[in-house]
Amino acid sequence: MIRVAWAQITHSPSRLLAVLLAVVLSAAMLTGTVVFQGTSTASMAAVTAAPLKPVDIIIDPGDADAKTLRPSWAGDVLAKAAIGDKVKATAPYYAATVTAYGADARGTANVYSISRDPSLRWFGLESGDWPKTADQIVISHDTADRLGMGVGDRVTLKSSDGTKHVVTVSGINDVRFKPMTGTDYAIYADPSYFGDATPGELFVKLDDPSDIDSITKRLAAAAKADGVTAVTGTEMIRQASAMMAGGSTQLTVIMAVFAVIALCAAMMVISSTYRTLIAQRTRDIAMLRLIGARRANIRSLVLSEALITSIAGTIIGALIGVGGGYAAMVAMGQAFGGFAANSMLLAGTLLLTVLATVLTAWTTVRHATRIPPIQALDGAAQSDDGNNDAKTSGKTHNGGVSCIVFGAVCAIAGVALLWVGAAGFHMPVALAGGLALALGLVLALPGLVAMLMPVIGVGLSVCGLAGKLAAASLSANARRAGSTVTAVAFGISLIAALSSAAATGTATINADLDRRYPVSAALYTPDNGTLSDKVLQQANEITDARGSYPVRTIAIDHAPDGAKATPRILDVIPDKAAAIFAEDDQWRAGEENGMPVALVHPRYMSTIGIKEGDMLTLTVAGVPVTVRVHASQLTESPKLAVIITDGQLDALPHTDAIEPALKTSMIWFKAKPGIDHAKLASQVNRLAVSDPNATVGGGIAESNDILNVLNMLLMLSYAMLAITIIISLTGLVNQLALSVIERTSEISMLRALGTRRGVIHAEIAIEALTLTVIGTIIGLLVGLPLGVAGVKAQIGGMTSQFTTQLPWTQIGVFVLVVLVAGLLASAVPARNATRIQPTQGLTS
């Protein structure tokens, strides 16, 4: 039967085009996911391992507080272990975060120490020399380009305490990736740059690495007394790589879920295609039965076709997935470790695609084996294949009612689990609910839609002759139409779920950040110096902020001791800023019983033992200042302070002594609702270039990191869901095309009776739009609440600021695109239908 199957395929390859495309896309998604997982893991391992590759042993303080360690702690451990004769070289490891000011840009940078001993250096130089003094650095090629710097240029590095280091670029290194640090730039300096700071680790290079195990044990024993540890470089690489790889697990799982969902959608398309193909070939199969073919032979014929098609599609899809997956990683700049994919996992995904295709075809084989030989003699073009559900008094065939009932039970159980998971913030429970809901929809939707087709047909009848013809076609093939609707609804629901999850997640993150960081962005001088006039003049040009609010500050001479919680600065903000940054009428009122009210951090109030409404006396500009306290988190934006307004300052008894000493050392910005925090951060950073003394603070740094990760997840997820939609629309095209083929006699008869081509074209378009609209409505009704429930289960318990938001504009655009795509899907089948001649019905 293999040869017969091959002959059938080569004779009419277009019949299996929909199956081939579905298999190709499914295999591409599965293999692409494997390549993504392997390549991303290899890249993370390469990034993590690169600085540690030359190292034999690492002495690490672990969880010990660096401030409790002596600067010489690492050397003391070496001396105590008495292994000096076995050590080739050592290098203390330092790291610090600074703000880097270049010729073209500024931003945060991590400064790392680089060993003076060549044997412990993990990169080479493209140009220039190694740093030898505290005022020399090496930067990456990427950092050099972004800062607009080269060898010999000078860069200003400013620490968080305001200390400045003007250094010279002595060399450009050959690192082709950006270390995963969460900062903008990577800089490498001689250990002398860090002064008398305590090293974070000590790297050790041995003369004879074969002794590494015994020496590590001796070092570990010596280090234990000081509360530190000693591990091999290989072990540290393994631990760090495992930690980094764990960060990609969630993304890999999401991609794998979407890939499996795409495979499920493809199986629905394949099932629908094979059911119709068998109906088309009723006479051919009956002829085979007539000349002696047994049911087993017919089964073997269909499965052989499926096997050949699946193998061809899987090979093509694998090539596309492997190449496309790696190309995507390169485009994202995440292919540092080169191409990597688990060969066993890759082979498993390919085998899964083939088995899924053959299994789906097998579920339709029973229709072929039931065709009696007598049908070869009656000229029937097709038989009841189980797709025609308008028969038998409207009842569905093949256990349709039981499928609907069981599917409904699964869907109800899924909704219940989703509710429990969202209410209790249990993501595994919500995930189980989502899977149960998906299973219920797959089982119940085709039958339910088939049962509703007569009602839908009545509504289509108002569209004239074309609508009545479309209604008759959909009702006659209700079961197949239901399967097509299910495939479309599947893709739409996933897109809707992802959109609502993204919008809700972003709104929740922004609401939480607004609560924790009332000041979206701040530009300030760490030493309370005055900001430059240029910065103050250009502050109003920040278009993505609701406004800029200059803040005058003065050092507090004395405040009751609250240890680390003691405020050091008095901030005086404009009266109009009070309503923007602190939503409390009591404080904005200005005075309480004749006493000015000031914002104080609740942690400080707790430390010194005062409560809301108590009086607090500070010494500012040599005069006492007494205020009533009001607790607010605003007081740590961007540094711990006591805050009053201009109006409250005027109410103080010694205002004349304080006013002259105030300096405009800060500007606060509040992001506009729904604004992209990355754009606001970029604008504030560009403004800060005008003043080397300025530092950027507030919530934009953290929100940037979180939202960047979210955006990467969304881009990858949308790309994979787009493939699912393509598979669903392929099923729609296939449904319409095969419907046209089946109804050749009917359409030719209509043409012979005078029906215009425009009516036939409109009929096919109405069918396409009807299926697309039903699938879209079901998809939105399921997907939108599903996305919100998923986000609530995942992050609802992490914040009190959970905010539900639906992206109506995005959904509206998406629905319009899907409807247009559905209409376009009818173009080729409609063209084929209008080319059917009136005489073709006489030859059937």
C-alpha angles and dihedrals in degrees: 000000000000090000092047090049091050090049090051091050095048091045095054109013092159091068091067096040093103091050092048093049093048091050092047093052094045093049090046092054094047095047091042089056091051091050091047092051094046097042095044091049091048090048093051090048090050093049092047097042099044098082091041101047096092092045121098099182133013122203104207130184090212111189094351115124107254090214090063092054124088115241086243096050095116094049090048091057091051092049093048091052090052095217099129093122091058097049120095098183142345132203127190112223120223132174132183136172117230141161112254121209114200135170095267106021148003133216147134119304137183114226113207128188117243121206121255088215112081092216090067097045113107100195140039134225129260091195141348129027139296117269112262102172138040092261097057129083141177119221134188123256090248092051091048092053095047095046092042091235137136140179110308095023121123124237129192115224117192124193123216090259091058097257111146128211118190106202137176125233103239097174149001115230129218098238109137098192137056114243110242097251105128091241132107101240141026119218129179124205142176113268089248089070089073094056114199095344118138112256117240095215141357120230116210128198117195129213090223114028090191088078092055097112097051093042091049090054091051091048092046091053092049092045095049092072090060094045095251133113139226122211136166119264089241092055092047090051090051093050094045093046091050090051093048093044089053088064091063095046094088092050091047091050091050091050092047091051091052091046091053090046089052088051090052091050089049091051090055090052091047092049092050091047095051093046090056094042090055090049090051092050096046093119094046092050091045089052090054089051090048094056092050109279111148126220089257089057092052090048089050091050095055094042091048090055090049092048094050092046093046094049092049093045093045093052092049092044092048092054091048093045096047094045095040094045093053092042089053090051091050091048090051090049092241101116098092093130094050127237114337133167133157104249094206092050090046092051090047093055091050091049089048091055093050093046092047091053094047092044091051091050090048091058088061097044093088089068090057095046091051093061107110121222091240090073088072088069103045098063093238112165093201143354137216100294097175093266096094103084098164089086133084094043094306095302118140120243132231100033093311094152093051090049090052093049094046091044091050090051090050091048093050090048089049093052090049092051091047091053092048092047094048094044093046096037092237109147096187090055091047090048091052088050092051092051092048090049091050091050091049092051093049091052101038107032100068092053095042093050090047090054091049095049095091090054091046088048091058089056092049091052090077088069092075127240094335091053093048091050091048091049091050092049094048093046092048091052098031098141093052091045088052091053090050091050089050092053092049092044090051093058094041093049091053093050091047092047092050092046095049091043091051094047093045093044093049092046091049093048091049092047091049092047091048088054094047095036109032087176106067092197134357133192112202146151113243092215094050090249120153117272114241119268089240092059092046091050095048096044092092090059092074097110098185094061127081087231145318119256120196113217123205116211141189131182117256108236094200138002131166106280112264095162110227091355094062111120115232101185136058111213120201111196129187115268091241090056091062093073091046101050105026120040099201123113094198092062095039089055086077103217138041117201090341093308120113113242120226132190114244129178113258090225090060092046090053093047096053094037104245129132139207112305096016120131122255124193121205132176113233126171088353095302130100117252118195121191139162111250127237118184117239138157088216089084093078095054101136098337136000111283147143110248131207132161129244089256093052091048089057089055093058116102095232101042092132091062094047102042098068092051095054117107129193095238099148142047119195124206129195116203118236114249111277093006122149104255090205090062092049091049091050092051094048091047091052089050090051091058087074091066121041089195093060124100126195118229141152129084101312096090095057095038090051093056094046096045093045089057090046092050091051090051090050095049093051093043094048090049091054093044090052087063090051089053090049090053090049092050089047087059089051092051090047092049092052096042094050090044088057091049092049092049098047092119092046094049093046089051090051089050090049089053091055103265109157123236090241090062091051090048091049091049093057091045091051090051091051094047093046093054092043094048093048091047092047094050092049091044093052094045090053101034104047097058090037091060093048092048091050093051092046091051091050104042106005092097093051097065141025089218099077106158124190113213129168120203097229095167092050092045091049092053091045093051090050091051092048092050091050089047090051090051091049089049088065094053100088096039090047091050091051090049094052090051092061108111124222091240094059091079091062093059097050 
